[in-house]
Amino acid sequence: MSAQELEIWHLIMEASLLVQAVMLVLVLASLGSWMVIFRKRQMFRRAEKRAREFEEKFWSGADLNTLYDTMASNRTGREGAEAIFESGFREFSRLRDERHMNPDTLVDGAHRAMRVTLNREVDRLEHQLGFLATVGSVSPYIGLFGTVWGIMNSFRGLAGAQSATIAMVAPGISEALIATAIGLFAAIPAVIAFNKYSVQLERIELRYDNFKEEFAAILHRQARRLQSEQ
């Protein structure tokens, strides 16, 4: 450990209990945000990969009933476009078995089921993004609070001094400014990650919504064909 690192560590250990508590809160917030960042990074990568793979399979010309039966027999968890397709086709199949069902009613039922699943998938991807936003917006102010408190204590210590010099207040001000630095260290990655994942979420949501509308159009053509065959 270098002399500068030792000096910084010494300043942290010499800080007041309140400033140390502020630093601890900021360090914990930073660690929590990094855990969310890595988890969301993996989640969004998986969501984009699975959406791409399923769309390739869907648009390859596979029979919808065969595709649905294959998915239904697979017990692994489904998410994204897979879940939207399954919920929509399941509802369409259920309503199709009822007699004298209007094609528009068939498609509306499937459309509602897909919309509910889409909202659930978006909510799953959006989970904990609010934590990143909170860390990014609040951490600088928490660090500033620790800084103000530390500086206030430094100048309070000069109350009984006959003469004040910069050397007397420099350590207190330095330890106080560390709180601001830790606050920025916690806030900046959280803000960058929140903005990045928000854009990714919007792009994935648009992709899901486009698939939902395209699939609804296919179901509508199927419903019209079924009506003409009756």
Phi, psi and chi 1 to 4 in degrees:
 res  aa     phi    psi   chi1   chi2   chi3   chi4
   1 MET       -  130.0 -173.9  177.0  -69.1      -
   2 SER   -73.4  166.7   64.3      -      -      -
   3 ALA   -63.6  -35.4      -      -      -      -
   4 GLN   -66.6  -41.1 -174.7  176.8    6.0      -
   5 GLU   -64.9  -39.1  -69.0  173.7  -24.1      -
   6 LEU   -63.3  -38.5  -74.1  172.1      -      -
   7 GLU   -66.3  -42.2 -177.0  179.2   -7.0      -
   8 ILE   -64.2  -43.4  -66.9  175.1      -      -
   9 TRP   -62.5  -37.8  179.6 -108.8      -      -
  10 HIS   -64.7  -41.1  176.5   73.4      -      -
  11 LEU   -63.7  -38.8  -70.2  173.5      -      -
  12 ILE   -65.0  -43.8  -66.7  174.8      -      -
  13 MET   -68.8  -26.7  -62.5  -54.8  -63.9      -
  14 GLU   -88.0   -6.2  -68.2  -63.1  -37.4      -
  15 ALA   -68.3  161.6      -      -      -      -
  16 SER   -67.3  162.8   64.4      -      -      -
  17 LEU   -61.2  -37.9  -72.3  177.4      -      -
  18 LEU   -66.3  -43.7 -179.1   59.2      -      -
  19 VAL   -64.8  -39.8  175.4      -      -      -
  20 GLN   -63.6  -38.5  -73.2 -180.0  -15.2      -
  21 ALA   -64.3  -40.1      -      -      -      -
  22 VAL   -61.8  -44.7  167.1      -      -      -
  23 MET   -61.6  -40.7  -66.9  178.4 -176.7      -
  24 LEU   -64.1  -43.5  178.6   60.8      -      -
  25 VAL   -60.0  -42.8  168.7      -      -      -
  26 LEU   -67.0  -39.6  -67.7  173.0      -      -
  27 VAL   -64.3  -43.1  169.1      -      -      -
  28 LEU   -64.2  -39.9  -67.2  176.5      -      -
  29 ALA   -63.9  -39.8      -      -      -      -
  30 SER   -64.2  -45.0  179.5      -      -      -
  31 LEU   -62.3  -42.8  -68.9  174.9      -      -
  32 GLY   -62.8  -40.9      -      -      -      -
  33 SER   -66.4  -37.9   67.1      -      -      -
  34 TRP   -67.0  -35.5  -82.3  107.1      -      -
  35 MET   -62.5  -43.7  -70.1  175.9   61.4      -
  36 VAL   -65.3  -40.1  173.3      -      -      -
  37 ILE   -59.5  -48.9  -72.5  170.2      -      -
  38 PHE   -68.1  -37.3  -73.3  120.1      -      -
  39 ARG   -65.8  -43.9 -171.2 -178.8  -58.5  119.4
  40 LYS   -68.6  -34.9  -73.5  -61.6  175.5 -176.4
  41 ARG   -59.1  -44.7  179.2  172.0  176.2  -95.0
  42 GLN   -67.9  -40.1 -178.2 -179.1   11.1      -
  43 MET   -65.0  -45.2 -178.2 -179.8  -66.6      -
  44 PHE   -69.1  -36.2  -81.3  108.6      -      -
  45 ARG   -62.0  -44.1  -81.1 -171.4  172.5 -177.5
  46 ARG   -65.7  -39.7 -174.5  177.9   67.9 -113.0
  47 ALA   -63.1  -44.0      -      -      -      -
  48 GLU   -67.6  -39.4  -68.9  178.6  -14.5      -
  49 LYS   -65.8  -46.2  178.7 -177.7  177.2 -178.2
  50 ARG   -68.4  -35.8  -64.6 -172.2   64.8  167.0
  51 ALA   -64.8  -42.6      -      -      -      -
  52 ARG   -64.3  -44.2 -177.6  174.1   61.7 -106.5
  53 GLU   -65.3  -41.9  -69.0  175.9  -12.5      -
  54 PHE   -69.6  -39.4  177.1   75.8      -      -
  55 GLU   -64.2  -37.3  -73.1  175.6    2.6      -
  56 GLU   -62.7  -41.0  -70.0  175.4   -3.7      -
  57 LYS   -68.2  -39.6 -173.3 -173.1  -56.8 -178.7
  58 PHE   -67.4  -43.9  179.4   83.5      -      -
  59 TRP   -86.9    4.7  -65.6  113.1      -      -
  60 SER   -77.6   -4.8   65.5      -      -      -
  61 GLY    96.3   13.6      -      -      -      -
  62 ALA   -68.1  146.6      -      -      -      -
  63 ASP   -65.4  133.7 -179.7   71.2      -      -
  64 LEU   -65.4  -38.5  -64.0 -177.2      -      -
  65 ASN   -65.1  -40.6  -69.9  -76.6      -      -
  66 THR   -65.6  -41.6  -56.4      -      -      -
  67 LEU   -64.3  -41.7 -178.3   59.4      -      -
  68 TYR   -65.6  -44.0  174.9   76.1      -      -
  69 ASP   -63.1  -37.4  -68.6  -20.8      -      -
  70 THR   -64.4  -42.2  -58.3      -      -      -
  71 MET   -68.6  -38.6  -67.6  179.3   57.8      -
  72 ALA   -66.8  -32.9      -      -      -      -
  73 SER   -79.3  -15.4   62.0      -      -      -
  74 ASN   -90.3  120.0 -171.7   -2.6      -      -
  75 ARG   -86.4   -4.3  -65.3 -174.4  177.1 -178.6
  76 THR   -67.0  152.0   57.4      -      -      -
  77 GLY   -62.9  137.8      -      -      -      -
  78 ARG  -108.6  145.1  -75.6  171.2  -70.3  -80.5
  79 GLU  -149.1  165.7   58.2 -173.9   47.4      -
  80 GLY    65.4 -136.4      -      -      -      -
  81 ALA   -61.9  -33.3      -      -      -      -
  82 GLU   -59.9  -47.7  -64.4  174.0  -45.3      -
  83 ALA   -65.5  -37.3      -      -      -      -
  84 ILE   -64.8  -46.2  -66.1  171.2      -      -
  85 PHE   -60.6  -46.8  165.8   79.4      -      -
  86 GLU   -61.9  -46.5 -176.0 -173.3   33.0      -
  87 SER   -65.6  -40.0   62.8      -      -      -
  88 GLY   -67.8  -45.4      -      -      -      -
  89 PHE   -71.3  -33.1 -163.2   77.4      -      -
  90 ARG   -63.4  -45.2 -178.9  175.1   59.2 -113.5
  91 GLU   -67.5  -38.3 -176.9   66.6   13.2      -
  92 PHE   -63.0  -42.7  178.9   81.2      -      -
  93 SER   -66.4  -38.5  -61.1      -      -      -
  94 ARG   -65.1  -44.8 -173.7 -175.6   68.1   82.1
  95 LEU   -72.2  -29.3  -64.4  175.2      -      -
  96 ARG   -65.6  -30.5 -177.0 -178.0   55.3 -170.7
  97 ASP   -73.2  -15.1  -65.8  -23.5      -      -
  98 GLU   -82.3  141.3  -60.4 -178.8   10.4      -
  99 ARG   -80.0  152.6  -65.7 -177.9  177.6  -85.7
 100 HIS    57.1   38.8  -51.9  -64.0      -      -
 101 MET   -91.4  127.0 -176.4   64.8   67.4      -
 102 ASN   -67.0  138.6 -174.6  -76.4      -      -
 103 PRO   -56.4  -39.4  -25.6   33.6      -      -
 104 ASP   -64.2  -35.7  -67.6  -25.9      -      -
 105 THR   -66.6  -39.9  -54.8      -      -      -
 106 LEU   -58.3  -49.9  -78.4  172.5      -      -
 107 VAL   -69.8  -37.8  176.8      -      -      -
 108 ASP   -62.3  -41.6  -72.8  -17.4      -      -
 109 GLY   -62.8  -44.8      -      -      -      -
 110 ALA   -65.0  -37.6      -      -      -      -
 111 HIS   -64.6  -41.7 -159.4  -86.9      -      -
 112 ARG   -64.4  -42.5  -75.8 -166.8  -61.2  -89.4
 113 ALA   -62.4  -41.1      -      -      -      -
 114 MET   -68.5  -35.7  -71.6 -170.2  -69.6      -
 115 ARG   -65.9  -39.9 -175.9  165.5   57.4 -113.1
 116 VAL   -63.0  -44.0  170.3      -      -      -
 117 THR   -65.6  -40.6  -56.7      -      -      -
 118 LEU   -60.4  -45.4 -173.3  149.9      -      -
 119 ASN   -61.7  -38.1  -68.7  -24.2      -      -
 120 ARG   -66.4  -39.6 -176.0  167.7   60.1 -113.6
 121 GLU   -67.3  -41.6  -70.3  -61.8  -51.1      -
 122 VAL   -64.6  -40.7  170.8      -      -      -
 123 ASP   -63.2  -37.1 -177.3   68.3      -      -
 124 ARG   -65.3  -42.4  179.9  179.4   61.9   83.9
 125 LEU   -70.9  -31.3  -67.4  172.9      -      -
 126 GLU   -79.2  -16.8 -168.7  178.1   22.9      -
 127 HIS   -56.5  132.2 -178.9   59.8      -      -
 128 GLN    78.2   -3.7  -68.1 -174.3  -33.8      -
 129 LEU   -66.3  -30.1  -75.5 -175.0      -      -
 130 GLY   -63.4  -31.4      -      -      -      -
 131 PHE   -64.3  -41.7  175.8   75.9      -      -
 132 LEU   -63.0  -40.4  -66.9  179.7      -      -
 133 ALA   -64.2  -39.9      -      -      -      -
 134 THR   -65.6  -46.1  -58.8      -      -      -
 135 VAL   -61.5  -43.2  172.0      -      -      -
 136 GLY   -65.8  -32.9      -      -      -      -
 137 SER   -90.5  -30.1   59.8      -      -      -
 138 VAL   -95.0  -33.2  173.0      -      -      -
 139 SER   -54.7  -44.8  -67.1      -      -      -
 140 PRO   -59.2  -36.2  -24.4   35.4      -      -
 141 TYR   -73.4  -35.6  -64.2  103.8      -      -
 142 ILE   -64.8  -43.4  -64.0  177.0      -      -
 143 GLY   -63.3  -37.7      -      -      -      -
 144 LEU   -66.4  -36.3 -177.2   60.6      -      -
 145 PHE   -61.0  -45.0  170.6   75.3      -      -
 146 GLY   -62.7  -36.6      -      -      -      -
 147 THR   -65.8  -46.5  -61.3      -      -      -
 148 VAL   -62.1  -42.3  170.9      -      -      -
 149 TRP   -64.2  -42.7 -173.7  -90.3      -      -
 150 GLY   -65.1  -42.5      -      -      -      -
 151 ILE   -65.6  -38.9  -67.8  175.7      -      -
 152 MET   -61.5  -42.5 -176.7  177.7   64.0      -
 153 ASN   -65.7  -35.3  -76.2  -21.0      -      -
 154 SER   -63.5  -45.6  -63.8      -      -      -
 155 PHE   -74.3  -27.2  -77.3  104.2      -      -
 156 ARG   -66.2  -32.8 -174.4 -176.7  -61.4  165.4
 157 GLY   -67.6  -15.2      -      -      -      -
 158 LEU   -87.9   -1.1  -63.2  176.7      -      -
 159 ALA   -60.7  -39.1      -      -      -      -
 160 GLY   -97.3    5.8      -      -      -      -
 161 ALA   -81.7  143.9      -      -      -      -
 162 GLN   -73.8  -37.1  -63.4  -65.5  -32.2      -
 163 SER  -141.3  140.9   59.8      -      -      -
 164 ALA  -106.2  133.8      -      -      -      -
 165 THR  -127.4  162.2   61.6      -      -      -
 166 ILE   -64.5  -29.7 -170.4   64.6      -      -
 167 ALA   -66.1  -25.3      -      -      -      -
 168 MET   -76.4  -31.4  -62.7  176.7   63.5      -
 169 VAL  -103.7  -15.0  -63.3      -      -      -
 170 ALA   -58.5  -46.2      -      -      -      -
 171 PRO   -61.3  -42.4  -23.8   35.5      -      -
 172 GLY   -64.9  -41.2      -      -      -      -
 173 ILE   -67.2  -38.4  -65.7  176.3      -      -
 174 SER   -63.0  -46.2  -62.2      -      -      -
 175 GLU   -66.3  -30.9   70.2 -174.2   28.1      -
 176 ALA   -70.1  -39.2      -      -      -      -
 177 LEU   -69.0  -22.8  -69.1  175.8      -      -
 178 ILE   -61.5  -35.0  -67.5  176.3      -      -
 179 ALA   -62.1  -40.6      -      -      -      -
 180 THR   -64.8  -41.3  -62.6      -      -      -
 181 ALA   -62.4  -42.6      -      -      -      -
 182 ILE   -66.2  -37.2  -62.9  176.6      -      -
 183 GLY   -61.7  -42.3      -      -      -      -
 184 LEU   -68.3  -37.3  -65.9  175.2      -      -
 185 PHE   -62.7  -34.3  178.5   79.0      -      -
 186 ALA   -78.1  -35.4      -      -      -      -
 187 ALA   -79.4  -43.0      -      -      -      -
 188 ILE   -61.3  -50.8  -67.7  173.9      -      -
 189 PRO   -61.8  -35.8  -20.6   33.1      -      -
 190 ALA   -65.0  -41.3      -      -      -      -
 191 VAL   -66.8  -44.5  170.6      -      -      -
 192 ILE   -61.5  -46.0  -66.5  174.7      -      -
 193 ALA   -65.1  -41.4      -      -      -      -
 194 PHE   -61.3  -45.6  174.4   77.8      -      -
 195 ASN   -63.5  -42.2  -67.8  -26.4      -      -
 196 LYS   -64.3  -47.2  176.2 -175.7  176.4 -178.8
 197 TYR   -72.8  -28.2  -66.9  146.3      -      -
 198 SER   -64.8  -41.5  -65.1      -      -      -
 199 VAL   -65.2  -43.0  172.3      -      -      -
 200 GLN   -62.6  -39.8  -76.9 -173.4  -84.2      -
 201 LEU   -63.3  -43.0  178.4   61.8      -      -
 202 GLU   -62.5  -40.4  -69.3  178.7    2.7      -
 203 ARG   -66.5  -42.6 -173.3  167.9   63.2 -113.8
 204 ILE   -67.9  -40.5  -67.0  175.4      -      -
 205 GLU   -61.7  -41.3 -177.7  179.0    2.4      -
 206 LEU   -64.1  -38.0  179.4   61.5      -      -
 207 ARG   -64.1  -44.5 -173.3  171.5 -167.6  166.7
 208 TYR   -62.7  -42.3  -70.9  165.1      -      -
 209 ASP   -66.3  -40.0 -170.4   64.4      -      -
 210 ASN   -62.7  -42.4  -71.2  -23.5      -      -
 211 PHE   -62.9  -41.6  173.2   78.4      -      -
 212 LYS   -59.3  -44.8  173.3  175.3   66.8   68.9
 213 GLU   -69.7  -39.9  -64.7  -59.4  -33.9      -
 214 GLU   -66.2  -40.5  -69.0  169.7  -15.9      -
 215 PHE   -68.1  -37.1 -175.9   42.6      -      -
 216 ALA   -62.6  -36.9      -      -      -      -
 217 ALA   -65.8  -39.0      -      -      -      -
 218 ILE   -64.7  -43.5  -67.1  174.0      -      -
 219 LEU   -63.9  -34.7  -67.5  178.1      -      -
 220 HIS   -65.6  -39.9 -168.5  -89.9      -      -
 221 ARG   -66.0  -39.5  -70.6 -165.1  -65.7  -90.4
 222 GLN   -63.6  -41.2  -81.7 -158.1    6.6      -
 223 ALA   -64.7  -38.1      -      -      -      -
 224 ARG   -65.4  -39.9  -70.5  -69.0 -175.1 -175.2
 225 ARG   -66.5  -40.3 -173.3  166.9   59.6 -109.7
 226 LEU   -63.5  -37.6  -71.4  172.1      -      -
 227 GLN   -67.2  -39.1 -175.4 -175.6   40.3      -
 228 SER   -69.9  -23.7   64.9      -      -      -
 229 GLU   -83.1  -16.4  -68.3  174.8   -4.9      -
 230 GLN   -73.1      -  -68.3  177.5   -5.8      -
